[in-house]
Amino acid sequence: MQLVVARIGRAHGIKGEVTVEVRTDEPELRLGPGAVLATEPAATGPLTVETGRVHSGRLLLRFEGVRDRTAAEALRNTLLIAEVDPDELPEEEDEFYDHQLIDLDVVLADGTEIGRITEISHLPSQDLFIVERPDGSEVMIPFVEEIVTEIDLEEQRAVITPPPGLIDESEAVIASSRDEETGDAAPGDAAPGDAAEAPKGDA
């Protein structure tokens, strides 16, 4: 299984280093020296990490064969993709890979359905759930403990307690009522481990 773990930014200095927008909670594992990464576009890679260091809060990488600023700048906006065992779990109990979260139902504590996670957006300040509502609209939910109170992979759901204004609850649908009306399973219902995979990051 392939997951995007970083995006290459601008060149740094004149010796081939590049800034990196990290999209994984395990940069030491995914982006450490010796890591071999596929790329998007594919023709740019594979790339092997030679060195890495943190400078002014940003991760800087140098890849084998990239020795000057011109070569480094040519890598700008390239996505770095790691091969991950689909059965592998993060080291910390409260951490999750993106593929575990995609397609989870998002519900309030009382069971009111908000929608289904379709994408994880990794921002410098925090991660966001991109949630598709039953009416096809989207809402962004910060993936922070104060709002996302529970991730239940067995039940394939994320329980949230949104602050006022984040979600218009009047548009929400009670999953059980909808199921009775349609006779169909709620969107995103799936057996554990069947969450859709998207090459969009590595939580």
C-alpha positions as CSV (number, residue, x, y, z in Angstrom):
1,M,0.0,0.0,0.0
2,Q,1.4,3.4,-1.0
3,L,0.9,6.5,1.1
4,V,2.0,10.1,0.5
5,V,4.3,11.1,3.4
6,A,5.7,14.4,2.2
7,R,5.7,17.1,-0.5
8,I,9.0,18.7,-1.5
9,G,9.2,22.5,-1.2
10,R,11.8,25.0,-2.3
11,A,15.5,24.4,-2.5
12,H,17.5,25.4,0.6
13,G,21.1,26.6,0.2
14,I,23.3,25.6,-2.7
15,K,24.2,22.0,-1.7
16,G,21.0,20.2,-2.8
17,E,18.9,20.4,0.3
18,V,15.1,20.9,0.0
19,T,12.4,21.9,2.5
20,V,9.7,19.3,3.0
21,E,6.1,19.6,3.9
22,V,5.7,16.5,6.2
23,R,2.5,14.5,5.8
24,T,3.3,11.8,8.3
25,D,3.4,11.6,12.1
26,E,6.4,9.3,11.8
27,P,9.0,11.3,9.8
28,E,11.9,9.6,11.5
29,L,10.7,6.3,10.1
30,R,9.3,7.3,6.7
31,L,11.9,10.1,5.8
32,G,15.0,8.9,7.6
33,P,18.4,8.4,5.9
34,G,18.3,5.4,3.6
35,A,14.6,5.6,3.0
36,V,13.7,4.9,-0.6
37,L,10.6,6.7,-1.8
38,A,8.5,6.6,-4.9
39,T,7.4,9.9,-6.4
40,E,4.6,11.7,-8.1
41,P,5.4,12.4,-10.9
42,A,6.9,8.9,-11.1
43,A,9.6,10.0,-13.5
44,T,11.3,12.1,-10.8
45,G,12.0,9.0,-8.6
46,P,12.6,6.9,-6.9
47,L,14.5,9.1,-4.4
48,T,16.8,7.9,-1.6
49,V,17.1,10.1,1.5
50,E,20.8,10.8,2.2
51,T,20.5,13.2,5.1
52,G,17.9,15.0,7.1
53,R,17.9,17.8,9.6
54,V,15.5,20.3,11.2
55,H,16.2,24.0,10.5
56,S,14.0,26.8,11.9
57,G,11.2,24.3,12.5
58,R,11.3,22.9,9.0
59,L,12.6,19.5,7.9
60,L,15.4,19.6,5.3
61,L,16.3,16.6,3.2
62,R,19.1,15.8,0.8
63,F,18.6,13.0,-1.7
64,E,21.3,10.8,-3.2
65,G,22.5,12.3,-6.5
66,V,21.1,15.8,-5.8
67,R,24.1,18.0,-5.3
68,D,23.2,21.6,-6.2
69,R,20.4,24.1,-5.9
70,T,19.3,23.6,-9.6
71,A,18.8,19.9,-9.1
72,A,17.0,20.5,-5.8
73,E,14.7,23.2,-7.3
74,A,13.7,20.7,-10.1
75,L,12.2,18.5,-7.4
76,R,9.8,21.2,-6.1
77,N,6.2,20.1,-5.5
78,T,7.1,16.4,-6.0
79,L,5.1,14.1,-3.7
80,L,7.1,11.5,-1.8
81,I,5.4,8.1,-1.5
82,A,6.2,5.3,1.0
83,E,5.3,1.7,0.7
84,V,3.4,0.7,3.9
85,D,2.2,-2.7,5.1
86,P,-1.6,-2.3,5.2
87,D,-1.7,-4.3,8.5
88,E,0.9,-2.0,10.1
89,L,-0.4,0.2,12.9
90,P,1.1,3.4,14.3
91,E,3.3,3.1,17.4
92,E,1.0,5.3,19.6
93,E,-2.4,4.1,20.5
94,D,-4.1,7.4,19.7
95,E,-2.5,7.7,16.3
96,F,-4.0,6.6,13.0
97,Y,-3.0,6.3,9.4
98,D,-5.1,8.1,6.8
99,H,-6.3,4.9,5.2
100,Q,-7.8,3.9,8.6
101,L,-9.8,7.1,8.8
102,I,-11.1,7.4,5.2
103,D,-14.7,6.3,4.8
104,L,-15.5,6.4,8.6
105,D,-18.9,7.7,9.4
106,V,-18.9,11.0,11.4
107,V,-21.6,11.1,14.1
108,L,-22.5,13.2,17.2
109,A,-22.5,11.6,20.6
110,D,-26.2,11.0,20.3
111,G,-25.9,9.1,17.0
112,T,-26.8,12.0,14.7
113,E,-25.0,11.4,11.5
114,I,-22.9,14.3,10.1
115,G,-21.4,12.5,7.1
116,R,-18.5,10.4,5.9
117,I,-14.7,11.2,5.9
118,T,-13.5,11.4,2.3
119,E,-10.1,13.1,2.8
120,I,-7.6,14.0,5.4
121,S,-6.0,17.5,4.9
122,H,-2.6,17.9,6.6
123,L,-2.0,21.5,7.4
124,P,1.0,23.0,9.3
125,S,-1.1,23.8,12.3
126,Q,-3.4,20.8,12.4
127,D,-5.1,18.0,10.4
128,L,-8.6,18.4,9.0
129,F,-11.3,15.8,8.2
130,I,-13.0,16.6,4.9
131,V,-16.5,15.2,5.5
132,E,-19.1,14.7,2.9
133,R,-22.6,15.5,4.1
134,P,-25.7,13.4,3.1
135,D,-26.7,16.2,0.8
136,G,-23.4,16.1,-1.0
137,S,-21.9,19.3,0.6
138,E,-18.7,19.2,2.5
139,V,-17.6,20.4,6.0
140,M,-14.1,20.6,7.5
141,I,-13.6,19.3,11.0
142,P,-10.4,19.9,12.9
143,F,-8.9,16.6,14.0
144,V,-8.2,17.7,17.6
145,E,-9.1,16.0,20.9
146,E,-11.6,18.7,21.9
147,I,-13.7,18.1,18.8
148,V,-13.0,14.5,17.8
149,T,-13.7,12.6,21.0
150,E,-13.6,9.0,19.7
151,I,-12.3,7.0,16.8
152,D,-13.9,3.6,16.7
153,L,-12.4,1.5,14.0
154,E,-14.5,-1.6,14.8
155,E,-17.8,0.4,14.4
156,Q,-16.2,2.4,11.6
157,R,-17.1,5.8,13.0
158,A,-15.7,9.0,14.4
159,V,-17.6,10.6,17.2
160,I,-17.4,14.4,17.4
161,T,-18.5,17.2,19.7
162,P,-18.4,20.3,17.5
163,P,-18.5,23.8,18.8
164,P,-21.4,26.1,17.9
165,G,-21.3,27.1,14.3
166,L,-19.0,24.4,13.0
167,I,-21.9,22.3,11.8
168,D,-25.5,23.1,11.1
169,E,-27.1,20.3,13.0
170,S,-30.5,21.0,11.5
171,E,-29.2,19.4,8.3
172,A,-28.0,16.2,10.0
173,V,-29.8,12.9,9.5
174,I,-30.3,10.2,12.2
175,A,-28.6,7.2,10.7
176,S,-31.2,4.7,12.1
177,S,-34.1,6.7,10.6
178,R,-32.5,6.9,7.2
179,D,-31.7,3.2,7.2
180,E,-35.4,2.4,8.0
181,E,-36.5,4.6,5.1
182,T,-34.1,3.4,2.5
183,G,-33.4,-0.1,3.7
184,D,-29.7,0.5,2.8
185,A,-26.6,0.7,4.9
186,A,-25.4,4.1,5.9
187,P,-22.7,5.5,3.6
188,G,-19.3,4.5,4.7
189,D,-20.5,1.4,6.6
190,A,-17.8,-1.2,6.1
191,A,-16.2,-4.2,7.9
192,P,-13.1,-3.3,9.9
193,G,-10.1,-3.0,7.6
194,D,-12.3,-2.3,4.5
195,A,-11.9,1.5,4.6
196,A,-11.1,2.9,1.1
197,E,-7.5,3.6,0.5
198,A,-6.3,6.9,-0.9
199,P,-2.7,7.8,-1.6
200,K,-3.1,10.9,0.4
201,G,-0.9,10.8,3.5
202,D,0.2,8.9,6.4
203,A,-1.2,10.1,9.7
